[in-house]
């Protein structure tokens, strides 16, 4: 006696429902694992532990970032202090240069005064020299006028 199509469909449905109801038990028995409900509970517990560990990791990372930020701020403050020290040194160098320049200006003024005084002396000496030369030439010219006359009148 052959089965009708409807009977086959009904058997197929019953077998499918039976397999669905018992497959997790069969798999658990075959794999020597735990029932699906226990496995699901364990998975949820693991997820909770993973989430808690992730929260702890986030907290540690935040602490690490905060400590790095604090260290960086300290380093930046140190760099700022160093720049301030360099600025102070440059100011001191500028002051020294200004003092040196003022000292050099005074020295150059003194040298200029000495040169001016020396030039005045040379000018006076030159004038005296010109005066002596002019006087000497005048004496020679005068002597020449009187010498030939004296020489020609005696002969």
C-alpha positions as CSV (number, residue, x, y, z in Angstrom):
1,X,0.0,0.0,0.0
2,X,1.6,3.1,-1.2
3,X,1.5,6.3,0.9
4,X,-0.3,9.3,-0.3
5,X,1.4,12.6,-0.9
6,X,-0.4,14.1,2.1
7,X,0.8,11.3,4.3
8,X,4.4,11.8,3.2
9,X,4.1,15.5,4.0
10,X,2.7,14.8,7.4
11,X,5.4,12.3,8.2
12,X,8.0,14.7,6.9
13,X,6.6,17.4,9.2
14,X,6.6,15.1,12.3
15,X,10.1,13.9,11.6
16,X,11.3,17.5,11.1
17,X,9.8,18.6,14.4
18,X,11.2,15.6,16.3
19,X,14.7,16.3,14.9
20,X,14.5,20.0,15.8
21,X,13.4,19.2,19.3
22,X,16.2,16.7,19.9
23,X,19.1,17.7,17.7
24,X,20.7,19.8,20.5
25,X,20.6,16.8,22.8
26,X,22.0,14.5,20.2
27,X,24.9,16.9,19.4
28,X,25.6,17.4,23.1
29,X,25.7,13.6,23.5
30,X,27.9,13.1,20.5
31,X,30.3,15.9,21.3
32,X,30.3,15.0,25.0
33,X,29.5,18.7,25.4
34,X,27.0,20.4,27.6
35,X,23.3,21.0,26.7
36,X,22.5,24.0,24.7
37,X,21.0,25.9,27.6
38,X,24.1,25.4,29.8
39,X,26.3,26.3,26.8
40,X,24.3,29.5,26.2
41,X,24.6,30.4,29.9
42,X,28.4,29.9,29.8
43,X,28.6,32.0,26.7
44,X,26.7,34.8,28.3
45,X,29.0,34.5,31.4
46,X,32.0,34.7,29.1
47,X,30.6,37.7,27.3
48,X,30.0,39.4,30.6
49,X,33.6,38.7,31.7
50,X,34.9,39.9,28.4
51,X,32.9,43.1,28.7
52,X,34.2,43.6,32.2
53,X,37.7,43.0,31.1
54,X,37.2,45.5,28.2
55,X,36.0,48.1,30.7
56,X,39.0,47.5,32.9
57,X,41.3,47.8,29.8
58,X,39.6,51.1,28.9
59,X,40.1,52.4,32.4
60,X,43.8,51.4,32.3
61,X,44.2,53.0,28.9
62,X,42.6,56.2,30.1
63,X,44.9,56.2,33.1
64,X,47.9,55.6,30.9
65,X,46.8,58.4,28.5
66,X,46.2,60.7,31.4
67,X,49.7,60.0,32.9
68,X,51.2,60.5,29.4
69,X,49.3,63.8,29.1
70,X,50.6,64.9,32.5
71,X,54.2,63.9,31.6
72,X,53.9,65.8,28.3
73,X,52.6,68.9,30.1
74,X,55.6,68.7,32.5
75,X,57.9,68.3,29.5
76,X,56.4,71.3,27.7
77,X,56.7,73.3,30.9
78,X,60.4,72.4,31.1
79,X,60.8,73.4,27.4
80,X,59.1,76.7,28.1
81,X,61.5,77.3,31.1
82,X,64.4,76.5,28.8
83,X,63.2,79.0,26.2
84,X,62.8,81.6,28.9
85,X,66.4,80.9,30.1
86,X,67.6,81.2,26.5
87,X,65.7,84.5,26.2
88,X,67.4,85.8,29.3
89,X,70.7,84.8,28.0
90,X,70.1,86.6,24.7
91,X,69.1,89.7,26.7
92,X,72.3,89.5,28.7
93,X,74.3,89.1,25.5
94,X,72.5,92.0,24.0
95,X,73.3,94.1,27.1
96,X,76.9,93.0,26.9
97,X,77.0,94.0,23.2
98,X,75.5,97.3,24.0
99,X,78.0,97.9,26.7
100,X,80.9,96.8,24.4
101,X,79.5,99.1,21.7
102,X,79.3,102.1,24.1
103,X,82.9,101.3,25.3
104,X,84.1,101.1,21.7
105,X,82.4,104.3,20.8
106,X,84.2,106.1,23.7
107,X,87.5,104.6,22.6
108,X,86.9,105.7,19.0
109,X,86.0,109.2,20.2
110,X,89.2,109.3,22.2
111,X,91.2,108.2,19.1
112,X,89.4,110.8,17.0
113,X,90.4,113.5,19.5
114,X,94.0,112.3,19.5
115,X,94.0,112.4,15.6
116,X,92.5,115.9,15.6
117,X,95.1,117.1,18.2
118,X,97.8,115.5,16.1
119,X,96.6,117.1,12.9
120,X,96.5,120.5,14.7
121,X,100.1,120.0,15.9
122,X,101.1,119.0,12.3
123,X,99.4,122.1,11.0
124,X,101.2,124.3,13.5
125,X,104.5,122.6,12.7
126,X,103.8,123.0,9.0
127,X,103.1,126.7,9.5
128,X,106.3,127.1,11.5
129,X,108.2,125.3,8.8
130,X,106.7,127.5,6.1
131,X,107.5,130.5,8.3
132,X,111.1,129.4,8.7
133,X,111.4,128.6,5.0
134,X,109.9,131.9,4.0
135,X,112.2,133.7,6.5
136,X,115.2,131.8,5.2
137,X,114.3,132.6,1.6
138,X,113.8,136.2,2.6
139,X,117.2,136.3,4.3
140,X,118.9,134.6,1.3
141,X,117.2,137.0,-1.1
142,X,118.2,140.0,1.1
143,X,121.7,138.7,1.5
144,X,122.0,138.2,-2.3
145,X,120.9,141.8,-2.9
146,X,123.5,143.2,-0.5
147,X,126.3,140.8,-1.3
148,X,126.6,141.6,-5.0
149,X,126.5,145.3,-4.2
150,X,129.0,144.9,-1.5
151,X,131.1,142.7,-3.8
152,X,130.8,145.0,-6.8
153,X,131.5,148.2,-4.8
154,X,134.7,146.8,-3.3
155,X,136.3,146.1,-6.6
